[in-house]
Amino acid sequence: MTQRLLVASTNAHKVAEIRALLEPLGFEVVTGTGLPEVVEDGETFVDNARLKARSAAAATGELALADDSGIAVDALGGEPGVRSARYAGEDATDAQNNRLLVERLEALGLTEAPAAFVCAMCVAAPDGTLVAESLARAEGLVRWPAEGPGGFGYDPLFFHPPSGCRFSELSQDAKGAVSHRGQALRALARLLEGTPDPRLDP
C-alpha cells in the first residue's frame, strides 16, 4: 500500500527534493495549503522538525513529514545552525545569508572553512505521536565565491570533497545520493516501511 505523507514546508525547492527521493520508494507525497505558522524556537534541528510535523499533522489530520536543516560551520561555533534560513534576518534571501556567512569567515582571516549540512526529519501523526525520526550530516567545506548553476540555500558555497564539487554543481539525483536530506529521507523511509498508517486503525 502506498503511504501518503504531507510535507510541512512551503519551500518549493525542499518539497521537490523530498518528492524526488520518496516517490520512487512508494510514498505519495502531498503538500498542504494554509498550514499554521510555526515559531521555530527549538534549540536543535530535531526540536524544530518535531514542532513543524506535529503542527501540520494536527491541522490536517494527515501523517505529516517535516524537516529542519541548515549548515553548521566549525569556526563559527556551529553557526548559522538552526538560524540558517534567517541568518541575515527574518526575511533574508539566500544571497544575503551567503554574503553574511562569507563576511564573518573573512573577518576571521579564513579562505575556506570546514562545515556540515545537517538535516533532521520527523513524521508525526494527527494525535501528536512521533512516528519516525532521522538525523543526517554531509561534511564538507565552505568556499567562496559562490559557484554553480543549481541548488539553493548555501549549496553554492558548500564544497563536498567526495563529489569533487559543490552541491550547486550536482544534478538533483546526484545531490540526493550524498546530501544530508537524501540520507535523512532514506533512513526515514526504512523506518516507515512496515509502519501501519494510524488513519487506518479500526
Secondary structure, 3 states (H helix, E strand, C coil): CCEEEEECCCCHHHHHHHHHHHHHHCEEEEECCCCCCCCCCCCCHHHHHHHHHHHHHHHHCCCEEEEEEEEEEHHHCCCEHHHHHHCCCCCCCHHHHHHHHHHHHHCCCCCEEEEEEEEEEEEECCCCCEEEEEEEEEEEEEECCCCCCCCCCCHHHEEECCCCEEHHHCCHHHHHHHCHHHHHHHHHHHHHCCCCCHHHCC
